[in-house]
Amino acid sequence: MKIYIVVPCYNEEAVLPWSINHLQTLTERLKQEEEVEARLLFVDDGSRDGTWKLITDYARQYQNVSGLKLSHNEGHQNALWAGLEQTVGKCDAAVSIDADLQDDETAIIEMARQVKTGKDIVYGVRKRRDTDTAFKRVSAQLFYRLMKQVDKEIVFNHADFRMMTSRAIEALMQYSERNLFLRGVVRQLGFNEGFVYYDRTARVAGESKYPFRKMLAFSIDGITSFSVAPLKWITVIGLAMMLVSVVAIIYAIIEHIAGKTVAGWTSLLASLWFIGGIVTTGIGVTGIYVGKIYTEVKRRPRYFVDERINL
């Protein structure tokens, strides 16, 4: 059995030497314990530090290390897609994992075992998030619960740590959308599924590539790329606020008749407080969907490859 371990990288110069050593140890275990030949494919997503130089150095040092350098920073999901696309026809399965190895790389051994038993997609699921900050832990749980409302099939506490067989990857490549949310798309493939549970560890070097701003943007992309539920929510909220407005208008009229209001207060209460907020929110959410349609219809390439090594 031959597998690729696909590792998207963005400014990971500080952590990459540590990660390489751990992944090479893992490849030895896979070969000895499971008779699995593993290759490492590092995808440099337009890094501005010495990440690509490290990848090329290790590719010259180790025969099982390959590198792919994108010409521009295209984002984690596109970098992951680029790596998986490179593995088509070259292996029996591929597993994706982030360069910081906060997801336990040894779980790949159990993933390989499950693939051997006939599983096509094996999801890595976090048991606990004790190493995350309180804010990140709460926001992540909120995100997954919200996504559960949007898509019942989403795997709770699963990021992008998963192993897929070659036929599952080939099926994934048939999706042509540019607004990628792989956690949702992969689940739509069907096929035989398995799950591996592990504890998430702390990052040993470097800094997180998902600060609050990116986490928020990714959450919005995930929800709006995979469901029209927000549009339905706005409709429901709009109807509810209309009822509230009716009650407020009645109250305002009563107060006006009683002579307890300032001139113009009634109309301001009814129009600005309620209708203005709902209209603005509705336009904003609708605009997000229109923007995504705009991105899709242009059909621009997901990425361009600048350099390759050992591919």
C-alpha positions, -999 to +999 in steps of 0.1 A: +000+000+000+013+034-010+001+067+006+009+104+003+009+126+034-001+161+021+010+190+043-001+225+034+024+251+046+023+289+050+052+306+067+061+274+086+099+279+087+100+277+125+080+245+129+090+226+097+122+209+109+104+195+139+075+184+118+098+167+092+115+147+119+082+135+134+068+126+100+099+107+089+096+087+121+060+080+113+069+068+078+093+043+093+066+030+116+041+027+088+066+007+068+076-016+096+042-021+113+017-018+084+038-024+053+027+010+040+051+031+019+045+067+027+056+098+008+055+134+021+042+161-001+046+197+012+026+224-005+040+259+000+011+282-002+031+313-012+051+316+020+072+347+025+098+331+048+122+303+042+096+275+041+102+266+004+140+265+009+136+241+038+112+219+016+137+218-012+166+210+012+147+181+027+135+169-008+172+166-018+180+149+015+151+124+016+138+105-014+103+103+000+099+141+003+083+161-025+074+198-027+049+219-046+052+257-045+022+278-054+029+311-071+006+331-047-010+326-013-043+310-023-055+299+012-054+267+031-083+250+013-069+257-022-034+246-011-049+214+003-067+208-030-035+214-050-017+187-029-045+162-033-047+168-070-011+160-074-016+126-058-042+114-083-030+082-099+002+080-078-010+063-047-036+041-030-046+068-005-037+103+007-040+119+041-039+156+048-025+172+080-014+207+090+023+214+092+022+222+130+012+186+137-013+197+164-034+169+150-017+137+162+002+123+132+003+088+148-034+086+141-025+080+105-014+045+114-050+036+125-063+054+094-042+032+072-055+001+090-091+012+084-084+019+047-070-017+044-103-030+058-123-012+030-129+023+043-126+050+016-126+081+039-113+081+074-119+112+095-097+124+123-119+137+151-106+156+181-116+142+215-106+173+234-093+208+228-076+214+261-046+231+244-067+257+227-073+291+244-107+295+260-118+319+233-108+296+205-123+266+222-157+283+227-157+299+192-148+265+176-176+247+194-200+275+184-189+271+148-195+234+147-229+237+164-239+263+139-227+242+110-247+213+123-278+234+119-268+242+084-256+207+074-267+178+095-239+156+080-209+177+091-185+158+114-183+175+147-148+185+158-133+174+125-110+198+107-091+187+075-072+158+090-085+128+070-073+099+048-090+093+014-085+065-010-076+072-046-112+067-059-125+091-032-100+118-043-109+113-079-145+118-070-136+149-051-118+163-081-151+164-100-163+193-079-157+224-098-167+251-073-142+278-063-156+286-029-141+255-012-153+241+021-137+206+020-151+195+054-186+197+039-178+186+003-159+155+013-189+143+034-211+145+003-190+119-015-205+090+004-184+059+002-174+038+032-164+060+062-144+055+093-134+076+123-102+079+144-103+099+176-072+116+190-061+144+214-050+177+199-017+190+212-002+225+215+018+241+187+056+237+194+068+266+173+056+294+151+022+310+154-013+300+144-023+308+109-059+312+119-063+344+140-098+356+148-102+375+116-094+344+095-115+321+117-145+344+112-139+346+074-136+308+072-168+304+092-187+327+069-173+310+039-182+275+052-218+284+060-225+304+028-206+281+005-225+251+016-260+262+024-287+289+017-298+286+053-288+322+062-312+335+035-340+314+052-330+327+086-332+363+074-367+356+061-378+342+095-361+371+114-377+396+091-412+381+097-405+381+135-393+416+135-424+427+115-445+413+144-423+431+169-427+463+148-465+460+149-464+457+187-440+487+189-461+508+166-492+501+186-474+510+218-460+542+201-495+552+190-509+547+225-481+568+239-487+595+213-524+597+220-516+600+257-494+629+249-462+613+263-441+614+232-419+640+215-429+650+180-415+625+155-406+599+181-432+574+169-421+573+133-384+571+143-391+541+166-410+522+140-387+528+110-352+531+122-350+507+151-365+478+134-369+480+097-335+496+091-316+469+109-335+441+091-331+456+057-293+462+062-287+427+074-307+412+046-288+432+020-255+422+036-262+384+036-276+386+001-245+405-010-223+376+002-242+351-019-241+375-050-203+378-044-199+341-044-219+337-076-196+364-091-165+343-081-180+311-095-191+323-129-156+338-136-142+303-134-107+315-125-080+289-118-077+279-081-039+282-082-008+283-103+023+262-096+056+281-094+080+252-087+080+214-082+105+191-067+105+153-066+071+152-084 
